[in-house]
Each structure stands twice: as C-alpha cells, then as structure tokens.
C-alpha cells in the first residue's frame, strides 16, 4: 500500500512515517507538510505530488479539510481523516466527499476507544435512569475542549438516550437534570489522553476507562483504517465499520 502522509512533519505524521518504515509492509508514497523546506523530503502541498498512491492519511489540521478532500476527489483516492475539531462546514465537506470516494472519519483512531464507545452505549441502555458523566484528560497544548473523543462517546451514549443533552463543565447553582451527560475537560502536563465514563444509579457505580499510553496507538489505528479503506466503495466509514460492530445506523 502506497501512503501519502499529509502533515508529515507534525508529531503524529512523524510517528506514522517511522512506523511504516520500521514495519516495511507498506510504503510512503509522499510526505506533505505546509512547513516543508528544501532538502527535507517533503512537498509543501498535496497538489505538488501526482505520483503513485493508494491512500491519503491526513494528520495535518482540520482547517485543511477542503484542500484534502478536493485533492482526493480529483485523484479518486481514499482518505483517512485523522484530525479532530472539524467545524460543521468542514464535516459537511467530508460527508460530501464521501459520496464520491471512500472516507474514514473517527474522532479517535484507537481500537480501544471504539470498544469503550460500544460499552458506553450498552451501559446507558442497561441503566436508563443512571447519571452519566464523562471526564477527559489531555496535555496542556491541546486546543479543543471537549475532546473529539469525549463528544464521540457522548454521542454514542445519546444513541441509547435520544433525549439526553450535553453539559460541558458545571458551574453555578442548580440541580443536575436527569438526562444530562456531563463532560469535563482537564488539561495538564504531557498527558497523552484518558477518557473515563462514570455511570451511577445511586445504588451502584460503573466506571469505564481508557488510557492512551503512547501516541503511536493513533498511528497504528490510522494505518489499519487505511488498509481497511483500500478497495472500498465510496462512503463514510468509521471504527464501527472496521471492527465489525453491529447496530451502526
């Protein structure tokens, strides 16, 4: 599989490139980065490369959505959108592209988080009256809050509780509403990423927790997604498709 890495000089792009080179199963077709410099082996923008490729993995920034989708549509290349923080307009652009090419979109590329999301939905179904709170922790340089993963988890819970509403942070006076899903964001140090879901009935409490110990797990998931995507028909795919989870709408 020939992979174009967009955002190749960023932290995740470098990890992905090192992984591909170390394993030797796939090949880096091109490295793309807006901070490319002469002699560093990178192209400055996707349109500068028109050579052989099977898939694009985008670890750049959500603001590059338009250019990434336009390039992949023009070349009929599958794309793994591995960035987070997309606006409504950017998400709509991704969905539009998925009508023409295979697109893999997930707020978190971890297979473990896919399992956590499935368990969270099941727990919400089993405990329909329980209070549910989500606590997410990340490093102090992370820009978006709540994290895309926290929102992914909340939306999966909402599939079991359509009437639920999200409350990001808690302040002021007033009781907790029965169908709230509280989301709390902590930012400190070099924390890679921890997501915890607390389900409490008042009689018992169940806690579901996922800890990311190394960012390489996100590169691993993105590479697995790229392999999954090659040969697929146009459409919008996510972790549920890849792991074969039933019940996806």
ZATORDO-915741 format. One line per 5 residues: number of its first residue (from 1); their letters; for each residue x, y, z of N, C-alpha, C, O. Coordinates in pm, whole numbers, plus 50000, padded with zeros to 5 digits. Example, Ala and Ser with C-alpha at 12.3 -4.5 7.8 and 13.67 -1.06 7.14 Angstrom:
BEGIN
1> as> 51319/49431/50780/51230/49550/50780/51320/49670/50780/51424/49668/50846; 51285/49775/50708/51367/49894/50714/51290/50003/50787/51341/50114/50804
! end
This chain:
BEGIN
1> xxxxx> 50084/49881/50000/50000/50000/50000/50089/50125/50000/50175/50139/50086; 50067/50213/49905/50143/50338/49894/50066/50450/49964/49955/50485/49924; 50126/50506/50069/50058/50601/50156/50114/50742/50139/50235/50764/50148; 50024/50838/50115/50061/50979/50123/50031/51025/50265/49919/51011/50313; 50132/51080/50331/50113/51131/50467/50102/51283/50458/50199/51351/50423
6> xxxxx> 49985/51337/50490/49967/51481/50494/49983/51528/50638/49919/51475/50729; 50070/51628/50658/50107/51667/50794/50226/51585/50841/50236/51551/50959; 50315/51554/50749/50425/51460/50776/50527/51511/50876/50599/51431/50936; 50536/51642/50895/50635/51696/50989/50578/51720/51128/50650/51759/51220; 50448/51698/51143/50387/51710/51275/50418/51587/51359/50476/51490/51311
11> xxxxx> 50379/51593/51485/50410/51484/51578/50354/51351/51531/50426/51252/51526; 50224/51348/51495/50165/51223/51453/50214/51180/51316/50230/51060/51291; 50239/51275/51228/50292/51241/51097/50427/51173/51106/50455/51078/51033; 50512/51222/51195/50644/51162/51212/50634/51022/51271/50705/50930/51229; 50544/51006/51368/50526/50873/51428/50477/50774/51322/50526/50661/51314
16> xxxxx> 50380/50817/51240/50326/50731/51135/50435/50693/51035/50446/50577/50997; 50515/50790/50993/50621/50762/50897/50722/50663/50953/50763/50569/50884; 50761/50682/51078/50855/50589/51142/50797/50448/51148/50869/50350/51128; 50668/50438/51176/50602/50308/51188/50601/50236/51053/50631/50117/51045; 50565/50309/50948/50561/50250/50815/50700/50201/50773/50715/50091/50720
21> xxxxx> 50800/50284/50798/50937/50246/50758/50988/50128/50840/51057/50041/50787; 50954/50124/50969/51002/50016/51055/50938/49882/51018/51003/49778/51023; 50810/49884/50982/50740/49759/50953/50772/49707/50814/50781/49586/50795; 50788/49796/50717/50827/49754/50583/50716/49691/50500/50741/49649/50387; 50595/49683/50554/50484/49622/50479/50428/49718/50377/50394/49678/50265
26> xxxxx> 50418/49844/50414/50365/49948/50325/50478/50043/50287/50591/50028/50332; 50445/50140/50204/50545/50233/50152/50493/50376/50162/50375/50402/50138; 50581/50469/50197/50545/50610/50197/50559/50662/50054/50669/50674/50001; 50445/50693/49994/50448/50745/49857/50498/50889/49854/50574/50927/49765; 50455/50968/49951/50497/51108/49958/50469/51162/50098/50374/51121/50164
31> xxxxx> 50553/51254/50141/50533/51326/50266/50494/51469/50228/50562/51535/50149; 50385/51516/50286/50335/51651/50256/50328/51729/50387/50280/51678/50488; 50376/51852/50384/50364/51937/50502/50379/52083/50461/50466/52118/50380; 50293/52167/50517/50298/52309/50480/50427/52376/50526/50462/52483/50477; 50498/52313/50619/50626/52366/50667/50745/52300/50599/50857/52301/50651
36> xxxxx> 50721/52244/50482/50830/52179/50408/50940/52279/50375/50914/52397/50351; 51063/52230/50376/51180/52313/50344/51265/52239/50241/51260/52116/50235; 51341/52310/50161/51425/52244/50061/51515/52137/50123/51582/52159/50223; 51512/52019/50060/51601/51913/50104/51550/51826/50217/51620/51735/50260; 51426/51853/50268/51378/51772/50381/51289/51656/50337/51235/51584/50421
41> xxxxx> 51273/51639/50206/51197/51525/50156/51047/51542/50158/50973/51445/50138; 51001/51664/50182/50857/51690/50188/50813/51781/50074/50887/51869/50030; 50690/51758/50028/50624/51853/49940/50548/51953/50027/50503/51919/50137; 50533/52075/49978/50467/52178/50057/50316/52171/50055/50251/52225/50145; 50259/52104/49954/50113/52093/49943/50078/51970/49863/50157/51924/49780
46> xxxxx> 49960/51917/49886/49919/51793/49819/49925/51802/49666/49974/51707/49604; 49878/51911/49602/49880/51915/49456/50019/51906/49394/50032/51880/49274; 50124/51927/49475/50260/51917/49422/50300/51773/49392/50397/51749/49321; 50225/51677/49446/50258/51537/49422/50149/51472/49337/50032/51475/49373; 50189/51413/49224/50093/51345/49136/50139/51204/49102/50095/51146/49003
51> xxxxx> 50229/51149/49184/50281/51016/49160/50191/50906/49213/50079/50932/49257; 50240/50782/49209/50160/50667/49254/50117/50679/49399/50194/50725/49483; 49994/50639/49429/49943/50642/49566/49818/50557/49574/49744/50544/49476; 49794/50498/49691/49674/50418/49714/49580/50483/49814/49459/50458/49811; 49634/50569/49903/49552/50627/50008/49623/50748/50067/49745/50757/50063
56> xxxxx> 49544/50841/50121/49598/50956/50193/49561/50941/50341/49445/50915/50373; 49658/50959/50429/49630/50969/50572/49660/51112/50612/49773/51159/50601; 49557/51181/50660/49570/51324/50693/49585/51344/50842/49490/51328/50919; 49706/51380/50884/49734/51415/51023/49776/51561/51032/49859/51597/51115; 49719/51647/50946/49760/51788/50944/49676/51870/51042/49708/51874/51161
61> xxxxx> 49571/51933/50994/49485/52017/51079/49349/52023/51013/49338/52017/50891; 49244/52034/51096/49109/52030/51039/49083/52143/50939/48995/52129/50854; 49157/52254/50948/49137/52363/50853/49182/52326/50711/49151/52398/50616; 49253/52215/50697/49296/52169/50565/49192/52081/50499/49216/52027/50391; 49075/52065/50562/48973/51973/50512/48939/51995/50366/48937/51900/50288
66> xxxxx> 48913/52119/50327/48874/52148/50189/48981/52105/50090/48951/52038/49991; 49105/52141/50116/49213/52108/50022/49237/51958/50016/49265/51904/49909; 49228/51891/50130/49249/51745/50133/49140/51674/50054/49170/51586/49973; 49015/51710/50077/48905/51643/50008/48907/51672/49858/48879/51584/49777; 48939/51794/49823/48945/51830/49681/49052/51748/49610/49029/51698/49500
71> xxxxx> 49169/51736/49671/49279/51659/49613/49239/51511/49598/49260/51452/49492; 49183/51454/49701/49148/51312/49698/49036/51284/49599/49035/51181/49533; 48940/51376/49589/48834/51360/49489/48892/51363/49348/48856/51281/49264; 48981/51458/49323/49039/51473/49190/49117/51349/49149/49118/51312/49032; 49183/51286/49246/49265/51168/49216/49193/51037/49247/49249/50928/49228
76> xxxxx> 49070/51047/49296/48993/50928/49333/49068/50841/49433/49078/50719/49417; 49122/50906/49536/49198/50837/49639/49118/50827/49768/49056/50925/49809; 49118/50711/49833/49059/50702/49967/49138/50791/50063/49257/50815/50043; 49070/50838/50168/49139/50925/50264/49096/50892/50406/48978/50873/50435; 49194/50886/50494/49170/50870/50637/49183/51009/50699/49292/51064/50706
81> xxxxx> 49071/51065/50744/49071/51198/50806/49101/51180/50955/49010/51156/51034; 49228/51191/50990/49272/51159/51127/49286/51284/51214/49348/51278/51320; 49231/51396/51170/49233/51518/51250/49104/51529/51330/49009/51455/51304; 49100/51619/51425/48978/51642/51504/48947/51792/51505/49025/51873/51455; 48833/51827/51562/48796/51967/51577/48728/52028/51456/48721/52150/51444
86> xxxxx> 48676/51943/51365/48612/51997/51244/48489/52082/51278/48412/52049/51368; 48473/52190/51203/48353/52271/51214/48238/52199/51144/48259/52098/51078; 48116/52252/51158/48002/52193/51089/48023/52197/50938/47988/52103/50868; 48079/52307/50888/48103/52320/50745/48206/52218/50697/48192/52160/50590; 48310/52198/50777/48414/52102/50739/48362/51959/50743/48396/51876/50658
91> xxxxx> 48279/51930/50842/48219/51797/50849/48127/51773/50730/48125/51663/50674; 48052/51876/50691/47965/51865/50574/48047/51840/50448/48006/51765/50359; 48164/51904/50441/48252/51884/50324/48303/51740/50318/48311/51681/50210; 48335/51684/50433/48380/51544/50440/48268/51452/50393/48292/51358/50317; 48147/51478/50440/48033/51394/50401/48006/51404/50252/47969/51306/50187
96> xxxxx> 48023/51523/50197/48003/51539/50053/48108/51460/49975/48075/51395/49876; 48231/51465/50020/48338/51389/49953/48311/51239/49960/48343/51166/49866; 48251/51194/50071/48224/51051/50087/48121/51000/49986/48105/50879/49971; 48054/51089/49918/47964/51047/49811/48040/51011/49684/47983/50954/49591; 48169/51046/49681/48250/51024/49560/48369/50933/49583/48415/50866/49491
101> xxxxx> 48420/50929/49707/48538/50849/49741/48519/50785/49878/48435/50830/49956; 48595/50680/49909/48589/50625/50044/48659/50719/50143/48773/50759/50120; 48591/50753/50252/48645/50841/50354/48630/50773/50491/48522/50725/50525; 48738/50771/50567/48733/50716/50703/48744/50833/50798/48842/50908/50795; 48644/50848/50884/48641/50960/50979/48612/50906/51118/48511/50840/51140
106> xxxxx> 48701/50935/51211/48679/50898/51350/48745/51002/51438/48856/51048/51409; 48678/51039/51546/48736/51136/51639/48853/51076/51715/48930/51149/51778; 48866/50944/51710/48978/50878/51777/49012/50753/51698/48924/50674/51666; 49140/50736/51667/49184/50625/51585/49218/50500/51666/49272/50404/51612; 49188/50501/51794/49218/50387/51881/49108/50282/51875/48990/50313/51890
111> xxxxx> 49147/50156/51853/49051/50047/51855/48995/50031/51997/48879/49993/52015; 49078/50059/52097/49032/50052/52236/48921/50151/52264/48828/50120/52338; 48930/50270/52206/48824/50369/52224/48696/50324/52154/48586/50351/52202; 48710/50255/52041/48591/50201/51973/48520/50102/52064/48397/50101/52071; 48597/50020/52135/48538/49927/52231/48472/50002/52346/48363/49966/52390
116> xxxxx> 48540/50107/52396/48485/50187/52505/48351/50248/52466/48257/50250/52545; 48343/50299/52343/48219/50361/52297/48105/50260/52291/47992/50290/52328; 48135/50139/52245/48032/50035/52240/47985/49998/52380/47865/49978/52402; 48078/49989/52475/48043/49956/52613/47962/50068/52677/47870/50042/52756; 47997/50193/52644/47924/50307/52700/47779/50308/52654/47689/50333/52734
121> xxxxx> 47756/50280/52527/47619/50274/52475/47541/50161/52542/47425/50179/52579; 47606/50045/52558/47539/49932/52623/47504/49964/52768/47396/49931/52815; 47597/50028/52838/47572/50064/52979/47456/50162/52991/47373/50150/53081; 47451/50258/52899/47341/50355/52902/47207/50287/52878/47105/50330/52933; 47208/50182/52797/47084/50107/52772/47043/50025/52894/46925/50015/52926
126> xxxxx> 47142/49967/52961/47113/49881/53076/47073/49960/53200/47000/49910/53286; 47122/50086/53209/47091/50171/53324/47026/50300/53274/47089/50405/53277; 46901/50293/53229/46837/50409/53164/46818/50530/53254/46804/50641/53204; 46819/50511/53387/46797/50624/53478/46926/50669/53548/46922/50756/53635; 47037/50610/53512/47164/50641/53579/47215/50779/53539/47189/50827/53428
131> xxxxx> 47289/50843/53631/47363/50964/53598/47489/50923/53523/47556/50827/53562; 47520/50996/53416/47639/50964/53337/47725/51089/53323/47678/51194/53280; 47852/51076/53360/47948/51184/53348/48071/51133/53273/48114/51020/53292; 48126/51218/53188/48248/51185/53113/48358/51281/53157/48338/51402/53159; 48473/51227/53192/48590/51308/53228/48701/51277/53129/48741/51161/53116
136> xxxxx> 48752/51378/53060/48861/51356/52965/48982/51441/53004/48968/51556/53045; 49100/51382/52989/49226/51447/53027/49321/51446/52910/49338/51344/52842; 49384/51561/52885/49482/51571/52778/49595/51666/52818/49587/51734/52920; 49698/51670/52735/49814/51757/52757/49776/51904/52748/49670/51939/52695; 49863/51988/52799/49830/52130/52811/49838/52208/52680/49811/52328/52678
141> xxxxx> 49874/52141/52569/49879/52208/52440/49757/52177/52352/49744/52231/52242; 49669/52092/52401/49552/52055/52320/49458/52174/52307/49430/52243/52404; 49410/52196/52185/49333/52317/52157/49184/52301/52184/49121/52392/52238; 49126/52186/52148/48981/52174/52157/48937/52113/52289/49001/52023/52343; 48827/52164/52340/48765/52111/52461/48614/52131/52449/48569/52242/52421
146> xxxxx> 48534/52027/52469/48576/51890/52499/48653/51828/52382/48648/51877/52269; 48723/51720/52411/48795/51649/52306/48696/51586/52209/48581/51559/52243; 48744/51563/52087/48659/51495/51990/48617/51358/52038/48507/51312/52009; 48706/51292/52113/48673/51159/52164/48562/51166/52268/48473/51082/52269; 48568/51266/52357/48462/51282/52457/48328/51302/52390/48227/51246/52434
151> xxxxx> 48325/51382/52284/48200/51405/52212/48154/51278/52140/48035/51249/52134; 48250/51203/52086/48217/51075/52023/48149/50982/52124/48047/50920/52093; 48205/50974/52245/48148/50889/52349/48009/50937/52390/47917/50857/52407; 47995/51069/52405/47865/51125/52443/47759/51098/52337/47644/51070/52369; 47800/51105/52211/47702/51080/52103/47662/50933/52097/47548/50901/52064
156> xxxxx> 47756/50845/52129/47721/50703/52132/47623/50675/52246/47530/50596/52231; 47644/50739/52360/47550/50725/52472/47415/50782/52433/47310/50727/52468; 47418/50892/52359/47294/50957/52317/47212/50868/52223/47090/50884/52213; 47277/50774/52155/47204/50679/52070/47109/50594/52156/47003/50553/52110; 47150/50568/52280/47064/50492/52373/46970/50583/52450/46871/50537/52507
161> xxxxx> 47003/50714/52452/46922/50813/52524/46899/50934/52433/46964/51037/52450; 46810/50923/52337/46791/51031/52240/46756/51166/52303/46783/51271/52245; 46697/51163/52423/46656/51288/52488/46769/51352/52567/46752/51462/52621; 46882/51288/52575/46994/51341/52655/47051/51468/52596/47051/51487/52475; 47101/51556/52683/47169/51677/52637/47306/51684/52705/47324/51637/52817
166> xxxxx> 47401/51746/52634/47537/51755/52684/47555/51881/52768/47508/51988/52730; 47621/51869/52881/47657/51983/52964/47808/51981/52978/47864/51893/53044; 47874/52078/52916/48020/52083/52917/48067/52169/53034/48053/52291/53033; 48123/52102/53135/48160/52172/53256/48037/52196/53342/47924/52187/53293; 48057/52227/53467/47944/52250/53556/47976/52369/53645/48082/52374/53707
171> xxxxx> 47884/52464/53652/47907/52582/53735/47775/52642/53779/47670/52611/53723; 47780/52726/53880/47661/52792/53927/47575/52702/54014/47616/52592/54051; 47455/52749/54047/47363/52675/54131/47258/52604/54047/47227/52646/53935; 47207/52497/54099/47104/52423/54028/47131/52274/54029/47246/52230/54025; 47024/52198/54035/47038/52054/54039/47070/51996/53901/47040/52056/53797
176> xxxxx> 47131/51883/53904/47161/51810/53782/47030/51757/53722/46951/51694/53792; 47007/51782/53594/46888/51730/53527/46905/51580/53502/47017/51535/53478; 46799/51503/53506/46809/51357/53496/46878/51307/53371/46952/51209/53377; 46858/51373/53257/46912/51321/53132/47038/51394/53085/47075/51384/52968; 47101/51465/53173/47227/51530/53136/47337/51426/53113/47341/51322/53178
181> xxxxx> 47426/51457/53021/47553/51387/53010/47660/51493/53035/47686/51578/52950; 47720/51488/53153/47822/51587/53186/47954/51554/53120/47994/51437/53116; 48022/51655/53067/48153/51636/53003/48250/51734/53066/48226/51855/53066; 48359/51684/53119/48455/51765/53193/48595/51748/53131/48641/51636/53110; 48661/51860/53103/48790/51858/53034/48901/51907/53126/48892/52015/53184
186> xxxxx> 49005/51826/53139/49124/51862/53216/49242/51872/53122/49258/51789/53032; 49325/51974/53142/49443/51995/53059/49565/52017/53148/49570/52113/53225; 49664/51927/53136/49783/51942/53220/49900/51860/53164/49881/51753/53105; 50019/51914/53183/50142/51841/53154/50147/51779/53016/50108/51840/52916; 50194/51655/53011/50210/51583/52885/50115/51465/52874/50142/51370/52801
191> xxxxx> 50004/51471/52946/49903/51365/52943/49865/51330/52799/49824/51418/52724; 49879/51203/52761/49850/51160/52624/49700/51161/52597/49656/51209/52492; 49623/51108/52690/49478/51107/52671/49412/51000/52755/49441/50881/52739; 49323/51040/52845/49246/50947/52926/49099/50986/52919/49065/51104/52933; 49014/50888/52899/48869/50912/52895/48801/50816/52992/48822/50695/52987
196> xxxxx> 48721/50873/53079/48654/50795/53182/48505/50825/53179/48464/50941/53173; 48425/50721/53182/48279/50734/53183/48228/50678/53315/48255/50563/53349; 48155/50761/53389/48101/50722/53519/47950/50707/53507/47881/50802/53471; 47900/50588/53538/47757/50559/53531/47710/50522/53671/47752/50421/53726; 47624/50605/53729/47582/50582/53868/47430/50581/53881/47362/50673/53835
201> xxxxx> 47380/50475/53944/47236/50463/53966/47195/50513/54105/47076/50526/54133; 47293/50541/54190/47264/50573/54329/47278/50451/54418/47300/50462/54539; 47265/50334/54357/47285/50208/54427/47419/50144/54391/47478/50071/54471; 47465/50171/54271/47594/50119/54226/47651/50212/54120/47579/50286/54054; 47783/50206/54107/47852/50290/54009/47942/50202/53923/48018/50120/53975
206> xxxxx> 47932/50220/53794/48019/50152/53697/48107/50257/53633/48059/50362/53589; 48237/50229/53627/48332/50322/53565/48401/50253/53449/48460/50146/53465; 48395/50315/53332/48464/50266/53213/48577/50363/53182/48557/50484/53185; 48696/50311/53152/48813/50398/53141/48907/50350/53031/48936/50230/53020; 48954/50442/52952/49057/50412/52852/49172/50510/52868/49152/50631/52876
211> xxxxx> 49294/50457/52874/49413/50539/52885/49504/50517/52764/49541/50404/52732; 49537/50624/52698/49634/50617/52589/49774/50634/52648/49804/50738/52707; 49857/50533/52634/49989/50537/52695/50097/50586/52600/50204/50629/52643; 50068/50580/52470/50166/50624/52371/50090/50667/52246/49997/50598/52204; 50129/50780/52187/50058/50831/52069/50071/50739/51949/49997/50754/51851
216> xxxxx> 50163/50644/51955/50178/50551/51844/50050/50471/51820/50028/50422/51710; 49967/50457/51922/49843/50380/51904/49751/50448/51803/49676/50380/51733; 49755/50582/51795/49672/50653/51699/49724/50633/51556/49646/50622/51461; 49856/50629/51541/49915/50600/51411/49882/50458/51368/49850/50432/51252; 49888/50365/51465/49854/50226/51436/49710/50215/51387/49682/50144/51290
221> xxxxx> 49618/50285/51453/49479/50280/51413/49456/50344/51277/49377/50293/51197; 49525/50454/51249/49510/50521/51120/49561/50433/51007/49502/50429/50899; 49670/50363/51031/49725/50274/50929/49631/50155/50905/49612/50113/50791; 49574/50103/51012/49475/49995/50997/49353/50044/50920/49298/49971/50838; 49312/50168/50947/49198/50226/50876/49228/50242/50727/49142/50217/50643
226> xxxxx> 49351/50282/50695/49391/50298/50555/49386/50164/50482/49338/50156/50369; 49434/50060/50547/49430/49927/50486/49286/49881/50466/49252/49822/50364; 49202/49911/50565/49060/49875/50556/48993/49948/50440/48907/49891/50373; 49030/50073/50418/48962/50159/50322/48994/50125/50177/48910/50143/50089; 49115/50076/50152/49157/50048/50014/49065/49942/49952/49045/49834/50008
231> xxxxx> 49011/49975/49837/48922/49883/49767/48775/49899/49802/48690/49832/49743; 48745/49986/49898/48605/50006/49938/48534/50099/49838/48597/50178/49768; 48402/50086/49835/48320/50176/49756/48316/50314/49822/48346/50324/49941; 48280/50418/49749/48263/50549/49813/48167/50541/49930/48069/50467/49926; 48196/50617/50034/48111/50615/50152/48187/50669/50271/48309/50687/50266
236> xxxxx> 48115/50694/50378/48174/50743/50502/48186/50626/50599/48085/50568/50640; 48308/50593/50637/48335/50479/50724/48393/50528/50857/48451/50636/50865; 48375/50445/50960/48436/50478/51089/48479/50350/51159/48478/50242/51099; 48517/50362/51287/48570/50248/51360/48469/50133/51371/48509/50017/51375; 48341/50166/51376/48242/50061/51387/48241/49971/51264/48221/49850/51275
241> xxxxx> 48265/50030/51148/48276/49952/51026/48399/49863/51030/48394/49746/50991; 48508/49919/51076/48635/49845/51074/48637/49728/51171/48690/49622/51139; 48580/49748/51290/48583/49641/51391/48461/49550/51379/48448/49454/51455; 48371/49580/51285/48258/49493/51263/48151/49499/51369/48079/49402/51393; 48140/49616/51435/48039/49631/51540/47900/49641/51476/47879/49716/51381
246> xxxx> 47809/49567/51530/47673/49572/51481/47598/49693/51534/47642/49756/51631; 47488/49726/51472/47400/49830/51524/47432/49969/51478/47374/50066/51528; 47525/49983/51383/47553/50119/51334/47437/50166/51248/47384/50092/51165; 47399/50293/51270/47288/50349/51193/47331/50375/51050/47252/50422/50969
! end
